[in-house]
Amino acid sequence: MLTTHVSRCTRQEKKSEPVKQISPAPSPTDSGNAPAPRKTDSVLRNDDVLTLKKVGLDDSLIIAKIKSAQATEFDLSTNGLVSLKSASVSNAVI
């Protein structure tokens, strides 16, 4: 009889407890549906400098972008430098 009583009490306790629903916290990179930035997007390369030059940005802006980049992977081989100079990138930027 004692077992039956304990069983009934346990059932009653479970019924009286409110159910809490916890939603996961948004991650710091969540901004709606925008995908998280890839690491490779933060690396500045020759192609990025060529793009900045092509759209007409001033040398001082391009240099500031290079200096503030988190990471750079410039191709400073002969071909890489010739490519930059052929695109009219100034010596100051190179």
Backbone as a chain_set.jsonl record, in Angstrom:
{"seq": "MLTTHVSRCTRQEKKSEPVKQISPAPSPTDSGNAPAPRKTDSVLRNDDVLTLKKVGLDDSLIIAKIKSAQATEFDLSTNGLVSLKSASVSNAVI", "coords": {"N": [[0.812, -1.183, 0.0], [1.965, 1.225, 0.694], [3.778, 1.631, -1.396], [2.049, 2.113, -3.523], [0.927, 4.515, -2.716], [3.184, 6.259, -2.758], [3.741, 6.162, -5.457], [1.472, 7.44, -6.489], [1.821, 10.013, -5.439], [4.138, 10.84, -6.693], [3.27, 10.976, -9.318], [1.42, 13.039, -9.111], [3.081, 15.187, -8.419], [4.583, 15.504, -10.725], [2.629, 16.341, -12.521], [1.976, 18.848, -11.542], [4.192, 20.477, -11.937], [5.382, 23.234, -13.767], [5.967, 23.412, -17.256], [8.895, 24.321, -18.736], [10.081, 25.954, -21.552], [12.99, 26.209, -23.291], [14.682, 28.148, -25.503], [17.368, 27.912, -27.852], [20.192, 30.037, -27.489], [20.961, 32.713, -29.714], [23.718, 32.5, -31.917], [26.799, 34.455, -31.837], [27.414, 35.206, -34.413], [25.091, 35.135, -35.795], [22.979, 36.78, -37.923], [20.26, 37.176, -38.855], [19.411, 35.628, -41.858], [21.847, 35.612, -43.021], [24.815, 34.119, -44.203], [27.545, 32.843, -42.255], [30.645, 34.582, -42.27], [33.316, 33.461, -44.313], [36.601, 32.29, -43.56], [38.449, 32.737, -45.591], [37.475, 34.986, -46.815], [38.416, 37.15, -45.436], [41.007, 37.464, -46.107], [43.285, 39.377, -47.847], [44.1, 39.72, -51.225], [46.005, 39.839, -54.34], [44.064, 40.012, -56.403], [42.02, 41.321, -55.081], [43.102, 43.862, -54.674], [43.357, 44.629, -57.339], [40.66, 44.747, -58.029], [39.774, 46.847, -56.38], [41.248, 48.939, -57.484], [40.232, 48.926, -60.068], [37.592, 49.82, -59.733], [38.075, 52.41, -59.204], [39.055, 53.457, -56.786], [40.938, 55.603, -54.654], [44.512, 55.714, -54.214], [45.267, 56.074, -51.521], [43.123, 55.017, -50.11], [43.196, 52.346, -50.906], [45.678, 51.581, -49.873], [45.16, 51.97, -47.15], [43.247, 49.99, -46.784], [44.795, 47.703, -47.222], [46.604, 47.915, -45.079], [44.861, 47.623, -42.928], [43.89, 45.089, -43.178], [43.051, 41.848, -41.98], [44.522, 39.66, -42.7], [46.924, 38.927, -45.235], [47.689, 37.718, -48.501], [49.613, 38.187, -50.702], [50.71, 37.931, -54.059], [53.834, 38.242, -54.814], [55.53, 37.588, -56.771], [57.36, 37.79, -59.891], [55.469, 37.654, -61.994], [53.124, 38.278, -60.562], [53.622, 40.939, -59.717], [53.913, 42.186, -62.207], [51.352, 41.854, -63.188], [49.883, 43.501, -61.418], [51.031, 46.022, -61.992], [50.449, 46.249, -64.718], [47.77, 46.675, -64.575], [47.636, 49.254, -63.887], [48.152, 49.818, -61.188], [49.504, 51.812, -58.699], [52.98, 52.55, -57.872], [53.221, 53.216, -55.205], [51.162, 51.788, -53.97], [51.873, 49.178, -54.636]], "CA": [[0.0, 0.0, 0.0], [2.875, 2.366, 0.728], [4.301, 1.796, -2.749], [0.996, 2.718, -4.314], [0.817, 5.915, -2.287], [4.347, 6.982, -3.283], [3.545, 6.245, -6.891], [0.466, 8.461, -6.747], [2.409, 11.315, -5.115], [5.084, 11.164, -7.747], [2.493, 11.374, -10.489], [0.831, 14.344, -8.847], [4.151, 16.188, -8.468], [4.944, 15.729, -12.117], [1.562, 17.09, -13.173], [1.902, 20.225, -11.063], [5.373, 21.249, -12.338], [5.223, 23.902, -15.061], [6.927, 23.03, -18.285], [9.655, 25.471, -19.247], [10.7, 25.729, -22.85], [14.166, 27.047, -23.453], [15.148, 28.18, -26.885], [18.814, 28.12, -27.887], [20.634, 31.423, -27.666], [21.541, 32.918, -31.04], [25.176, 32.596, -31.915], [27.224, 35.831, -32.076], [27.505, 35.508, -35.843], [23.76, 35.112, -36.4], [22.397, 38.068, -38.294], [19.185, 36.808, -39.772], [19.722, 34.48, -42.702], [23.148, 35.8, -43.66], [25.766, 33.071, -43.842], [28.719, 33.288, -41.515], [31.743, 34.863, -43.189], [34.359, 32.45, -44.4], [37.918, 32.817, -43.218], [39.151, 33.169, -46.789], [36.983, 36.299, -47.203], [39.136, 38.185, -44.724], [42.379, 37.499, -46.619], [43.405, 40.289, -48.981], [45.001, 39.181, -52.256], [46.224, 40.69, -55.521], [42.798, 40.226, -57.099], [41.262, 42.33, -54.336], [43.715, 45.156, -54.994], [42.972, 44.924, -58.721], [39.244, 45.136, -58.005], [39.691, 48.188, -55.787], [41.789, 49.874, -58.479], [39.323, 48.931, -61.216], [36.416, 50.637, -59.442], [38.503, 53.8, -59.119], [39.414, 53.939, -55.453], [42.19, 56.338, -54.533], [45.619, 54.939, -53.655], [45.283, 56.143, -50.055], [42.113, 54.074, -49.622], [43.695, 50.983, -51.148], [46.751, 51.359, -48.898], [44.512, 51.831, -45.84], [42.612, 48.662, -46.784], [45.879, 46.726, -47.067], [47.133, 48.022, -43.714], [43.863, 47.189, -41.939], [43.471, 43.706, -43.456], [43.39, 40.865, -40.95], [45.548, 38.789, -43.27], [47.203, 39.159, -46.66], [48.41, 36.679, -49.252], [49.935, 38.81, -51.981], [51.635, 37.264, -54.974], [54.879, 39.214, -55.126], [56.414, 37.04, -57.799], [57.473, 38.666, -61.06], [54.172, 37.672, -62.68], [52.17, 38.98, -59.724], [53.923, 42.373, -59.784], [53.614, 42.636, -63.567], [49.895, 41.911, -63.264], [49.455, 44.715, -60.717], [51.484, 47.218, -62.729], [49.695, 46.287, -65.979], [46.428, 47.171, -64.26], [47.849, 50.647, -63.461], [48.282, 49.99, -59.743], [50.663, 52.684, -58.498], [54.127, 52.034, -57.127], [52.953, 53.42, -53.776], [50.332, 50.671, -53.515], [52.67, 47.956, -54.779]], "C": [[0.867, 1.262, 0.0], [3.439, 2.658, -0.656], [3.279, 2.48, -3.634], [0.857, 4.193, -3.974], [1.968, 6.761, -2.846], [4.2, 7.167, -4.783], [2.541, 7.331, -7.243], [1.022, 9.857, -6.48], [3.369, 11.762, -6.211], [4.346, 11.629, -8.987], [1.899, 12.768, -10.301], [1.882, 15.445, -8.929], [4.526, 16.506, -9.91], [3.893, 16.553, -12.837], [1.58, 18.558, -12.78], [3.104, 21.073, -11.473], [5.121, 21.927, -13.682], [6.318, 23.472, -16.023], [7.591, 24.293, -18.819], [10.27, 25.101, -20.578], [11.828, 26.719, -23.013], [14.596, 26.983, -24.902], [16.644, 28.447, -26.878], [19.135, 29.592, -28.12], [21.212, 31.582, -29.063], [23.051, 33.034, -30.939], [25.584, 34.022, -32.241], [27.295, 36.203, -33.549], [26.161, 35.48, -36.533], [23.306, 36.533, -36.697], [21.322, 37.785, -39.331], [19.572, 35.563, -40.53], [21.081, 34.597, -43.372], [24.102, 34.69, -43.24], [26.947, 33.653, -43.087], [29.855, 33.54, -42.497], [32.78, 33.755, -43.162], [35.688, 33.089, -44.064], [38.631, 33.366, -44.441], [38.695, 34.554, -47.249], [37.772, 37.418, -46.547], [40.593, 38.303, -45.182], [42.413, 38.374, -47.86], [44.464, 39.76, -49.949], [45.147, 40.175, -53.407], [44.919, 41.012, -56.239], [41.946, 41.286, -56.405], [41.795, 43.733, -54.624], [43.332, 45.569, -56.414], [41.516, 45.377, -58.798], [39.082, 46.547, -57.458], [40.181, 49.25, -56.761], [40.811, 50.034, -59.642], [38.096, 49.809, -60.971], [36.775, 52.091, -59.17], [38.82, 54.335, -57.738], [40.796, 54.584, -55.46], [43.264, 55.457, -53.876], [45.592, 54.925, -52.123], [44.251, 55.186, -49.443], [42.565, 52.624, -49.787], [44.777, 50.646, -50.13], [46.166, 51.175, -47.497], [43.854, 50.456, -45.706], [43.665, 47.576, -46.562], [46.39, 46.727, -45.63], [46.16, 47.496, -42.668], [43.401, 45.747, -42.135], [43.917, 42.78, -42.328], [44.515, 39.949, -41.413], [45.724, 39.142, -44.742], [47.941, 37.955, -47.233], [48.695, 37.241, -50.633], [50.912, 37.96, -52.76], [52.655, 38.314, -55.396], [55.925, 38.64, -56.077], [56.475, 38.038, -58.955], [56.132, 38.781, -61.77], [53.126, 38.439, -61.879], [52.367, 40.49, -59.778], [53.605, 42.946, -61.159], [52.1, 42.775, -63.735], [49.361, 43.172, -62.587], [49.812, 45.966, -61.507], [50.74, 47.35, -64.052], [48.285, 46.812, -65.782], [46.483, 48.603, -63.728], [47.794, 50.858, -61.957], [49.575, 50.766, -59.513], [51.772, 51.995, -57.723], [53.905, 52.165, -55.617], [52.126, 52.267, -53.204], [51.132, 49.377, -53.552], [53.734, 47.925, -53.704]], "O": [[0.517, 2.256, -0.637], [3.562, 3.821, -1.042], [3.637, 3.354, -4.424], [0.688, 5.024, -4.866], [1.74, 7.859, -3.352], [4.511, 8.235, -5.31], [2.746, 8.07, -8.206], [0.721, 10.79, -7.224], [3.392, 12.931, -6.596], [4.768, 12.586, -9.636], [1.882, 13.575, -11.231], [1.605, 16.525, -9.452], [4.757, 17.665, -10.256], [4.232, 17.383, -13.681], [1.237, 19.421, -13.588], [3.037, 22.297, -11.364], [4.695, 21.273, -14.634], [7.452, 23.206, -15.624], [6.922, 25.211, -19.292], [10.904, 24.055, -20.712], [11.634, 27.928, -22.886], [14.841, 25.91, -25.453], [17.142, 29.138, -25.99], [18.435, 30.291, -28.853], [21.888, 30.678, -29.553], [23.583, 33.601, -29.985], [24.807, 34.748, -32.86], [27.242, 37.383, -33.897], [26.075, 35.766, -37.728], [23.262, 37.381, -35.805], [21.458, 38.11, -40.511], [20.004, 34.57, -39.945], [21.43, 33.763, -44.208], [24.189, 34.356, -42.058], [27.299, 34.819, -43.265], [30.014, 32.789, -43.46], [33.078, 33.188, -42.111], [35.878, 34.29, -44.26], [39.348, 34.362, -44.34], [39.417, 35.232, -47.98], [37.791, 38.536, -47.062], [41.327, 39.158, -44.687], [41.665, 38.147, -48.81], [45.572, 39.403, -49.549], [44.492, 41.217, -53.434], [44.693, 42.154, -56.639], [41.238, 42.053, -57.059], [41.021, 44.675, -54.795], [43.019, 46.734, -56.659], [41.186, 46.292, -59.554], [38.335, 47.351, -58.016], [39.601, 50.332, -56.854], [40.592, 51.141, -60.134], [37.612, 50.468, -61.891], [35.892, 52.916, -58.934], [38.851, 55.549, -57.539], [41.696, 54.156, -56.182], [42.951, 54.568, -53.084], [45.859, 53.896, -51.502], [44.487, 54.615, -48.379], [42.34, 51.787, -48.913], [44.792, 49.543, -49.584], [46.626, 50.319, -46.741], [43.901, 49.838, -44.642], [43.442, 46.638, -45.797], [46.586, 45.669, -45.033], [46.582, 46.98, -41.633], [42.607, 45.238, -41.343], [45.018, 42.915, -41.793], [45.352, 39.52, -40.619], [44.79, 39.596, -45.403], [48.704, 37.277, -46.545], [48.09, 36.82, -51.619], [51.821, 37.35, -52.197], [52.369, 39.17, -56.233], [57.046, 39.138, -56.172], [55.724, 39.013, -58.983], [55.703, 39.883, -62.112], [52.324, 39.173, -62.457], [51.396, 41.24, -59.875], [53.088, 44.058, -61.269], [51.63, 43.723, -64.364], [48.48, 43.839, -63.13], [48.985, 46.862, -61.67], [50.43, 48.467, -64.468], [47.674, 47.335, -66.714], [45.5, 49.106, -63.184], [47.435, 51.939, -61.492], [50.619, 50.42, -60.066], [51.552, 51.008, -57.021], [54.354, 51.317, -54.846], [52.366, 51.824, -52.081], [51.078, 48.577, -52.619], [54.519, 46.979, -53.64]]}, "num_chains": 1, "name": "protein.A"}
